[in-house]
């Protein structure tokens, strides 16, 4: 189902690309809106593709018998966490540490 939705979104992206949208704009405000629509569509497709990949990784862990085991510390992932986020591959403690270690700092634009 998610694959079909993603495929449709990608098809829509091809059919309604930036050039198509931008070609119909009449002023800078319309162009800004066209830019935003294209960016939002690409972000949605990226999110869907990442979700598909996470599900595939979880299915692979199920097949290997390692589903529910933290990939960082090897301890069981909390049941509540798996119920809320079935594709989790780290326990809550390791996930927080991972996010902290991989946080990006953004330089403000001037």
N, C-alpha and C positions, 0 to 999 in steps of 0.2 A: 504494500500500500504506500509506504513512504517512498520506495523506489519509484513507483508510478507518479506520485506527486512531484518528486524531484525531476523526473524525466520530463513531465509536462512543463514545469517551471523553466527548465533548460530550453525546451522547445520554444516556450514563450519568449525567453531571452533572445534566442536566435531570431525569432520573428519580429520582435519589438526591441531591437537593439538601440543603442544610444543614437546612432545616426538617424534611425527612423524617428525617434522621439525628438531629437534635437532639430530635425528637419521641419518639424511642425510648430516650433516655438516662434513667437513673434517678438519677444523682448528678453532682457536679462533675467527678469523674475521667472519667466517661463523656462528659460534655459537652466536656472538654478533648480527649479522643480524637476526638470527632466533628469538632471544630474542626480538628484536625491532619489528619484524613482529607480533609476538604474542601480545605484549603490544599494538601496534596500533590497531589490530583487537579488542581486549577487550575494548579499549577506544571508538572505534566506536560503538560497541554494547551498552556500557554503555550510550553513548550520545543518541542513538536511543531510548533506554528504557526510559530515562528521558524525551525525547520529547513526547513519547506516554503518559507518566504519566501527563505531563503538558497539553496536549490536553484533556485528560480525565477529569482533574480538571476543565478546562475551560468549557467543555460541562456540567459538574455538576453545575457550577456557572450559566450557561445559563438556565438550567432547574429550578434552584432555584430563578432565577430573580436577581442574584447578580453579573452577568457578567458586567465588566466595572466599578466596585466599588472597590476601594482600600481596601485590607484586613487589612491594618495597620491603616489608618486614616478614612476610610469610605467615603472619597470624590471620585468624579468621576475620573477615569483614563483618561488622555488626549487622545483624539481621534487619534492624530498622533501616539502616543505610541502604541495604540491598532492596528492601521493599520500596523505599522512596526513589532509589536510583539504581535500577536493575543492572545497568552496565558498569557500575563502579568497579574499579580494579585496585583500589587502595582503601585501607581502613581510614576512618575519619582523621586520626592523628597524622598518619602519613600523607593524606591528601592535603591537610593544612600545611604541613612542612613543604610538600611539593609546590603548592601554590605560592608560598612565601619565597621559596628559592627561585621560582620562575617568574616572579612578578616583574613586570616591566615598568620602569619609571619613564614618564613622558615629560619631555621638555615643553614648557608652555610656548605656544606660538605667539610671536609679537607682531 
